[in-house]
Amino acid sequence: ESPTISPAPTDEPTRMPSKSPTAVPTTSPTFNPTATPTLSPTAAPTTEFYVKEPKDPERGYFNYDPNSDYGPSKWDDLKDRDVESTTEAKYWDDFSKFIKPSLSSNKCDSKSDKQSPIDVNMNDARGECLQYHEFRHKPGEGRLGEEIKVKILPSKLRIEYDSDVGIYNADKRSFGSNPAADVPKAWGDQLPVIRADFKVPSEHWMEGKQYAAEYQIWQIQNRPDVKRGAPVMSILIDVDDDKHNEHLQRALDVFQDVWDADMADCENERRRQRRLDAVFYRKLRSWIGFGNGDEELIDDEELGFSTILDEPPEEEEKFQALRGKLNERRLQDRRWDPWHTDLYRTVWFYGYLGSLTEPPCTEFVEWHVMDKPAKMSKAQLYQMKKLLFHHVDGKCKRTSVGFNGSVARPIQKMRDRDLYKCSCDNFLSDYQVIEEGRKNCQMVKNQSKDVTKKMDQNGKDDKPWTVRDDDWPGNGSDLKGYCGKCKLDRKDFDNDKK
């Protein structure tokens, strides 16, 4: 039998590829390709992937890779000029008139005795709690994605309020539309909240345990004559399969809108780039004739390639319509109370003087780590990780600086810092004093089973002495004599409630 004859090769290589490329990739790329191709698919992708550090990083760049030259152990190597370019230094520059230490000085040196975060625990809580009341807070106004900015940053998810907080005025007691709180221990009445951050996993540990996430509510003492700095409430978040956190989900949904819109902008950029490529290839046709100098153009089908310009116009319209809807979703009514009881579940805390947890690690922060964690579901944790570690900007650039699913600075040494614990031995909640008529912590601990049962039926908690209402109660009770050092009477309380 005669052998088959294969087609003879062409005299010269063809100028264009013989096969038509597809308009979109045939399969989704993986974040971590294997060293060699596998015969069967690899396991499902995880959210804990690592973004390689850039070859030529911008000034102020840092990450959380312990083996990197830009990782936490090397943060103190950042020169002062680079520290000024970090996200935190730029942000706090707007509040520099309220902050005593310089933001241009790198304080990430581990030898400092005020670096954060730490493991808060009773064994190290040797300091004295001088607070005499709970955080007395107001939810503020505004909607997520509108007046309240929502940002996916390289190391955190941020809810950002108006930074123009003005100067504290004890007479007018005005703090604009921002949420605010009366922070215990002589910080001043109703300090404005300027931002709330979500970190994964928790930066602070409690009693030797690191939690799934941490929610940090940042305030500023807007008094340039004092310059005491920033009080922060830190709420650790644990995972509970039976607990879907409704209020947290409201924020995650808006972060998801931002994530989706940025991904749509990225896809739009890819499409734009492919159009440019298509125009370029079409220009190439003018170079291709029939070997005799003829300038006649050959159509795309004869050339044997396709571009996104071959996509039916209605498909482009569908994509742009979807992109428009994603942007519209940002404008939905999303009210946000940073102190909602889905997150804020106790009035007592560990406290200590500390620092920012990112370069420049400036030491002007007083941390209040609440002693009872909030809860969220595994699905919510997964969504939070996806938002942080899989985010791309509108130019398709990955933004995360995390490592192995973490944007948490390692805990710092305790050294000789003055950690303290505030409990009901130090002060009662306003709810307990006014509504329940309690006078001391012993009454709280020895309350009757009937009261406990009643509280459980109301869905409050299994430990009623850690309970508070969303709104302050106002039944006309007189607080004088109940609060000890606070010297608060009914008139003052009613004014605060207003």
Disulfide bonds with the S-S distance in Angstrom:
Cys108-Cys361 2.06
Cys129-Cys422 1.91
Cys266-Cys396 2.01
Cys424-Cys441 1.95
